[in-house]
């Protein structure tokens, strides 16, 4: 019940951008004491900001803001992705909100997994779980997205080879495939894909509505897509045409 209520709070704050605490209490049917406790925990997770009796959305450029968007769907996607990860395996996880939730889910499930990532956000999130071992790739640091990029990051990737790479995406083109919003991040994730046997895309269905700036992956390169059940029949047809394993949650 508390989990469902907090998902409702996130949805309301995302829609209205700034909401009074009293209004949130009325909308969710709980006391001010309970709603303040919920908001304290959601703020600690970086999913919203509290200020002078109101709750507000995060900075749109911050990963915590992206985590709050379609949070319920991304949580289901992360849980489905975690089911694909074997105990005592080594995987790569690229930066992204659903990817961050995957790392957290693996930690909560107490699976012993080694994670290679270029995301300091994911590294910090996973560091509190003793069952997770982390390799964090160095390189040029992008503070807003909290990732490393550039030639050094790509060079360090040459030392690794894994079975599974989990990535997010910023957009989709039925003809060209998946697309990214940042050139340097896209270059790094493409290099990651060269070091993995399976490329697994984690994305909520909203990303299928339009392409982003730069080509990320062609459809034949993708092994599996995990998305929510609001994905359209047209997208399903395209993915299945390329024999991509489609998991909808």
C-alpha positions in Angstrom: 0.0 0.0 0.0 2.8 2.5 0.9 4.6 1.6 -2.3 1.5 2.3 -4.4 0.8 5.5 -2.6 4.4 6.8 -3.2 4.0 5.9 -6.9 0.8 8.0 -6.9 2.7 10.9 -5.2 5.4 10.8 -7.8 2.8 10.8 -10.6 1.0 13.8 -9.2 4.1 15.8 -8.6 5.4 15.1 -12.2 2.1 16.2 -13.7 1.6 19.4 -11.6 5.4 20.2 -11.1 4.6 21.8 -7.7 2.0 20.6 -5.3 1.0 21.5 -1.7 1.6 18.9 0.9 -2.0 19.3 2.1 -3.3 18.6 -1.5 -1.2 15.4 -1.7 -2.6 14.2 1.6 -6.2 14.8 0.3 -5.4 13.1 -3.0 -3.9 10.0 -1.4 -6.3 9.8 1.5 -3.7 9.8 4.3 -2.8 12.0 7.2 -0.3 14.9 7.0 2.0 12.9 9.2 2.0 10.0 6.8 2.4 12.1 3.7 5.3 14.0 5.2 7.0 10.7 6.0 6.5 9.6 2.3 7.9 12.9 1.0 10.9 12.6 3.3 11.7 9.1 1.9 11.1 10.2 -1.7 13.3 13.2 -1.3 16.0 11.0 0.2 15.8 8.9 -3.0 16.2 12.1 -5.1 12.8 11.6 -6.7 11.4 15.0 -5.7 12.2 18.1 -3.7 10.4 19.4 -0.6 10.2 23.2 0.1 8.0 25.3 2.3 5.0 23.0 2.4 5.2 21.9 -1.2 6.7 19.1 -3.2 8.3 19.9 -6.5 9.9 18.0 -9.4 13.6 17.6 -9.6 16.0 19.4 -12.1 15.0 17.9 -15.5 18.7 17.4 -16.4 19.3 15.4 -13.2 19.2 11.6 -13.4 16.9 11.6 -10.3 14.4 13.5 -12.4 14.5 10.9 -15.1 14.1 8.2 -12.4 10.9 9.8 -11.3 9.4 9.8 -14.8 7.3 6.6 -15.4 8.8 5.3 -12.2 6.3 2.4 -11.7 7.0 1.1 -15.3 10.7 1.4 -14.8 10.6 -0.5 -11.6 8.7 -3.4 -13.3 11.3 -3.3 -16.2 14.2 -3.4 -13.7 12.7 -6.4 -11.9 12.2 -8.3 -15.2 15.8 -7.5 -16.2 17.1 -8.8 -12.9 15.5 -12.1 -13.6 17.8 -12.5 -16.6 20.9 -12.0 -14.5 22.4 -15.2 -13.1 24.0 -15.3 -9.6 27.8 -15.0 -9.8 27.8 -13.4 -13.2 29.5 -10.3 -14.6 27.5 -7.8 -16.5 27.8 -4.2 -17.9 25.2 -1.6 -17.0 25.2 1.7 -18.9 23.8 4.9 -17.3 20.1 5.3 -17.4 17.2 5.4 -15.0 15.9 1.9 -15.5 19.5 0.7 -15.5 20.0 2.3 -12.1 16.9 0.5 -10.8 18.3 -2.8 -12.2 21.5 -2.4 -10.1 19.4 -1.6 -7.0 17.1 -4.6 -7.6 20.1 -6.9 -7.9 21.4 -5.6 -4.7 18.1 -6.1 -2.9 17.8 -9.7 -4.3 21.2 -10.4 -2.7 22.6 -11.9 -6.0 26.3 -11.9 -6.2 27.0 -10.0 -9.3 30.0 -8.0 -10.7 28.9 -4.8 -12.4 31.0 -2.9 -14.9 29.6 0.6 -15.4 30.6 4.2 -16.5 27.9 5.6 -14.2 29.0 7.0 -10.9 25.4 7.3 -9.9 24.9 3.6 -10.3 28.2 2.9 -8.5 27.1 5.0 -5.5 23.7 3.3 -5.5 25.2 -0.2 -5.7 28.0 0.5 -3.2 25.8 -0.1 -0.2 25.1 -3.7 -1.2 28.0 -6.1 -0.2 26.8 -8.7 -2.7 27.6 -6.4 -5.6 31.2 -6.0 -6.9 31.9 -2.8 -9.0 34.3 -1.8 -11.7 33.8 1.9 -12.5 35.3 3.1 -15.8 37.3 6.3 -15.7 37.3 9.1 -18.3 35.9 12.6 -18.9 33.2 13.2 -16.3 29.8 14.6 -17.2 28.4 16.0 -13.9 24.7 16.3 -14.8 24.4 12.7 -16.2 27.0 11.4 -13.7 28.8 9.3 -16.3 32.3 9.0 -17.7 32.8 9.4 -21.5 35.6 9.9 -24.1 38.6 8.1 -25.4 39.9 6.9 -22.0 36.6 5.3 -21.1 36.5 3.5 -24.5 40.1 2.4 -24.0 39.4 0.9 -20.6 36.5 -1.1 -22.1 39.0 -3.1 -24.1 39.9 -5.0 -20.9 36.4 -6.4 -20.5 34.2 -9.0 -22.1 30.8 -9.9 -20.7 27.7 -11.9 -21.7 25.1 -9.2 -21.0 25.0 -5.4 -21.4 22.0 -3.5 -20.1 21.4 -0.1 -21.6 18.8 2.7 -21.7 17.8 4.7 -24.8 16.5 8.2 -25.6 14.5 7.5 -28.7 13.5 5.1 -31.5 13.2 5.1 -35.3 11.5 2.0 -36.9 13.9 2.1 -39.8 17.2 3.1 -38.0 16.7 1.6 -34.6 17.5 3.1 -31.2 18.8 6.6 -30.8 20.7 8.7 -28.1 20.6 12.3 -27.1 24.3 12.7 -26.3 27.1 12.0 -28.8 29.8 11.1 -26.3 27.5 8.8 -24.2 26.3 7.1 -27.3 29.9 6.4 -28.5 30.7 4.8 -25.1 27.6 2.6 -25.1 28.4 1.5 -28.6 31.9 0.4 -27.5 30.2 -1.4 -24.5 28.1 -3.3 -27.0 31.2 -4.5 -28.8 32.4 -6.0 -25.5 29.1 -8.0 -24.8 27.4 -11.0 -26.2 23.9 -9.8 -25.6 22.6 -6.2 -25.8 19.5 -5.7 -23.7 17.6 -2.4 -23.9 15.6 -1.3 -20.9 13.1 1.5 -21.7 9.5 2.6 -20.9 7.2 2.7 -23.9 7.3 6.6 -24.2 10.8 6.3 -25.8 9.3 4.6 -28.8 7.3 7.7 -29.8 10.1 9.6 -31.6 13.8 9.4 -32.5 16.5 11.3 -30.6 19.6 13.1 -31.9 22.1 10.3 -32.9 22.0 6.7 -34.0 22.7 4.4 -31.1 22.0 0.8 -32.2 20.6 -0.9 -35.3 17.8 -3.4 -34.6 19.8 -6.5 -35.7 22.3 -5.6 -32.9 19.7 -5.9 -30.1 19.0 -9.2 -28.4 16.2 -8.2 -26.0 14.0 -5.3 -25.3 12.2 -5.0 -21.9 9.5 -2.3 -21.9 6.0 -1.7 -20.4 2.8 -3.1 -21.8 1.7 0.2 -23.3 4.0 -0.3 -26.3 2.1 -0.1 -29.6 1.3 -3.0 -31.9 3.4 -1.3 -34.6 6.5 -1.2 -32.5 5.9 -4.8 -31.4 5.7 -5.8 -35.1 9.0 -4.0 -36.0 10.9 -5.6 -33.0 9.6 -9.1 -33.7 10.5 -8.7 -37.4 14.1 -8.4 -36.4 13.7 -11.5 -34.0 14.3 -9.4 -30.9 13.1 -11.0 -27.7 10.4 -8.6 -26.5 9.4 -8.7 -22.8 6.5 -6.5 -21.8 5.7 -5.8 -18.1 
